[in-house]
């Protein structure tokens, strides 16, 4: 699930909960519980939007660079080694298996010019 999908899910659930509470004409206690749940989903959506905005502003940009001596990829920003999916049956190229973020500095990775 992407962050955009999570935001949309939270907003959709909040609307559905409010609609269901009105539709079923619940007692006051039931409506209050639904209202609380809907507000929590709306708050979560707002936090996710803030997080997405902060990631876009503050995430350093980097790239995976092949370390020829160790036959591994490392972050051009901090030198940490890449994480990748180890699935021998995967049809993905090795580069596509590399993590999209550095596990050490959090840099969002692009493709190395050497590739």
PyMOL commands that set and color helices and strands:
alter all, ss='L'
color gray80, all
select helices_A, chain A and resi 3-24+28-58+94-97
alter helices_A, ss='H'
color red, helices_A
select strands_A, chain A and resi 61-67+72-75+108-110
alter strands_A, ss='S'
color yellow, strands_A
deselect
rebuild
show_as cartoon
